[in-house]
C-alpha cells in the first residue's frame, strides 16, 4: 500500500484465517508501520482505495465494510485501466517509487522461491548478499534462495 512503509514478518502466524475471521489476535505480521518516516500512531487515519468486490466483503475482507466511505464518485477499475492505457490519464506518479514494503529481516533464515528461467536476466537487480542461485527444478523452474 503506497503512502506508508512497512515490513512483513512472514514468520508470524496469520492474524486472520482464510474465512476472514480473527484467528490469532496477538499476531501481527505488519511491523514498523511508518508514514513519512515516523511510526504510525493509533490516532492517525488514512484513506484507502478499494474495489467494490472488497467493500462488499469479497475475499473475506469484512473489515472493509465497517470503513467510513468518502464522498467521492466511484470509479470502475476497468475504466481507470482503459483510460490509462489509452493515454487519457497522467503518468502514474508512483511508477518509479520504491516498493512500500519489505520482508522483515531474519538473517539466519533462507527461503527458496521458484520462478521462470527468464528471471535469470534480472538477477543483477537483486541484492547479491541476500540471494543465491540454486539451479533449476526438473520442470525447468529457476530456484533462488533468498535470505530474509
C-alpha positions as CSV (number, residue, x, y, z in Angstrom):
1,X,0.0,0.0,0.0
2,X,1.7,3.1,-1.2
3,X,1.9,6.1,1.1
4,X,3.1,4.2,4.1
5,X,6.2,1.9,4.6
6,X,6.2,-1.3,6.5
7,X,7.9,-4.7,7.0
8,X,6.1,-8.0,6.6
9,X,7.1,-10.7,9.1
10,X,6.3,-14.0,7.4
11,X,7.4,-15.9,10.5
12,X,4.4,-14.6,12.5
13,X,1.2,-16.7,12.3
14,X,-1.6,-15.3,10.2
15,X,-3.8,-12.9,12.2
16,X,-6.9,-13.8,10.2
17,X,-8.0,-17.2,8.9
18,X,-8.9,-17.9,5.3
19,X,-12.5,-17.3,6.2
20,X,-11.7,-13.7,7.3
21,X,-12.3,-14.5,11.0
22,X,-9.8,-13.3,13.6
23,X,-7.7,-16.4,14.3
24,X,-4.7,-15.1,16.3
25,X,-5.5,-11.8,17.9
26,X,-2.0,-11.3,19.3
27,X,-0.3,-11.9,16.0
28,X,1.0,-9.0,13.9
29,X,2.8,-9.7,10.6
30,X,3.0,-6.0,9.8
31,X,6.0,-4.4,11.6
32,X,7.5,-0.9,11.6
33,X,4.5,0.7,10.0
34,X,5.6,4.3,9.1
35,X,4.3,7.3,7.4
36,X,6.8,9.9,6.2
37,X,9.4,8.1,8.2
38,X,7.7,8.3,11.5
39,X,5.8,5.5,13.3
40,X,2.0,5.5,12.6
41,X,0.0,6.4,15.6
42,X,-3.4,4.9,16.5
43,X,-4.9,8.4,16.2
44,X,-4.0,8.7,12.5
45,X,-6.4,8.0,9.8
46,X,-5.7,7.1,6.1
47,X,-7.9,6.9,3.0
48,X,-7.6,3.6,1.2
49,X,-9.0,2.9,-2.2
50,X,-10.6,-0.5,-2.6
51,X,-12.7,-2.2,-5.2
52,X,-16.4,-2.8,-4.9
53,X,-15.6,-6.5,-4.5
54,X,-13.6,-5.9,-1.3
55,X,-16.1,-3.4,0.0
56,X,-18.8,-6.0,-0.5
57,X,-16.7,-8.4,1.7
58,X,-15.2,-10.3,-1.2
59,X,-12.1,-12.3,-0.4
60,X,-13.2,-12.4,3.2
61,X,-12.2,-8.8,4.0
62,X,-15.2,-8.0,6.0
63,X,-13.3,-5.3,7.9
64,X,-13.6,-3.1,4.8
65,X,-17.4,-3.0,5.2
66,X,-17.0,-1.1,8.5
67,X,-14.9,1.7,7.0
68,X,-16.4,5.1,6.5
69,X,-16.8,5.8,2.8
70,X,-15.5,9.1,1.4
71,X,-17.9,11.2,-0.6
72,X,-16.1,10.8,-4.0
73,X,-17.6,9.5,-7.2
74,X,-17.0,5.8,-7.8
75,X,-14.6,4.8,-10.5
76,X,-14.5,1.4,-12.0
77,X,-11.1,-0.2,-12.1
78,X,-11.6,-1.4,-15.7
79,X,-12.4,2.2,-16.7
80,X,-9.3,3.6,-15.0
81,X,-7.1,0.9,-16.7
82,X,-8.7,1.6,-20.0
83,X,-8.1,5.4,-19.7
84,X,-4.5,4.9,-18.5
85,X,-3.6,2.5,-21.4
86,X,-5.3,4.8,-23.9
87,X,-3.2,7.8,-22.7
88,X,-6.1,9.7,-21.3
89,X,-4.6,9.9,-17.8
90,X,-1.4,11.4,-16.5
91,X,1.6,9.1,-15.9
92,X,1.4,7.2,-12.7
93,X,3.2,9.3,-10.1
94,X,4.2,6.0,-8.3
95,X,5.7,4.5,-11.5
96,X,9.3,4.9,-10.2
97,X,8.5,4.9,-6.5
98,X,10.3,2.3,-4.3
99,X,8.1,-0.5,-3.0
100,X,6.4,0.5,0.2
101,X,7.1,-2.8,1.9
102,X,10.0,-5.3,2.5
103,X,10.2,-8.6,4.3
104,X,11.1,-8.3,8.0
105,X,14.7,-9.4,8.4
106,X,15.5,-12.8,9.8
107,X,19.2,-13.1,8.9
108,X,19.6,-16.8,9.7
109,X,16.5,-17.7,7.6
110,X,16.5,-18.5,3.9
111,X,13.5,-19.3,1.7
112,X,13.6,-20.8,-1.7
113,X,11.4,-19.4,-4.5
114,X,10.7,-20.9,-7.9
115,X,10.3,-18.7,-11.0
116,X,10.6,-18.9,-14.7
117,X,14.0,-19.2,-16.2
118,X,13.7,-15.8,-17.9
119,X,14.2,-14.2,-14.4
120,X,17.9,-15.1,-14.7
121,X,18.3,-12.0,-16.8
122,X,17.2,-9.8,-13.9
123,X,19.1,-11.4,-11.0
124,X,21.5,-8.4,-11.1
125,X,18.7,-6.3,-9.8
126,X,18.7,-8.3,-6.5
127,X,21.0,-7.7,-3.6
128,X,23.7,-10.3,-4.1
129,X,24.3,-10.6,-0.4
130,X,20.7,-11.7,0.1
131,X,20.1,-14.2,-2.7
132,X,21.8,-17.2,-4.3
133,X,21.0,-19.3,-7.4
134,X,20.1,-22.9,-6.6
135,X,19.9,-24.2,-10.2
136,X,16.7,-25.4,-11.8
137,X,13.9,-27.9,-11.0
138,X,13.3,-30.9,-13.2
139,X,10.4,-28.9,-14.6
140,X,12.7,-26.1,-15.6
141,X,11.9,-23.5,-12.9
142,X,14.7,-21.4,-11.6
143,X,15.4,-22.0,-7.9
144,X,16.5,-18.9,-6.0
145,X,17.5,-18.8,-2.3
146,X,16.5,-15.5,-0.6
147,X,17.9,-14.6,2.9
148,X,15.3,-12.9,4.9
